[in-house]
C-alpha cells in the first residue's frame, strides 16, 4: 500500500479504484456494471479476513468516485459505512503516529457523513 496522507484519495488503491471506475463509465458501462467490474477485479483479495483493510480501501475508493459523480449506489454506500464502522482499515494507521491516526478517524467520519447525506 502506498499512502501519502490521511485523505480518502491519498492512497494508491483508492486512486486506482477511482480511476478505473471513471474509465469504465467513459467506456459506456453503467454505475452498477462498473462497480461490479471493479469489485470482481479485487475479489481475490477479499477472500482472506486479513484483507479487510484492502476491501475497505476498495470500497472507499468506489464510494468516493460515486460521490464525485453524484450517483452513490445504495449497496456500495451500506457496505462502505459498515467497513468504516468496523475500524478494520485503521489498523494500517495504528503503526503511524498518533496525529495521523486521529486525522484519519476524522476523515473517515466526515466521509461517512457525506455518504449518509447522499441519495
Secondary structure, DSSP 4 states (H G I P E B T S, - for coil): --B-SSSTTSBHHHHHHHHHHHHHHHTT--HHHHHHHHHHHTGGGGSSGGGHHHHHHHHHHHHHHHHHTT---HHHHHHHHHHHHHTGGGHHHHTS-HHHHHHHHHHHHHHHHHHHH--
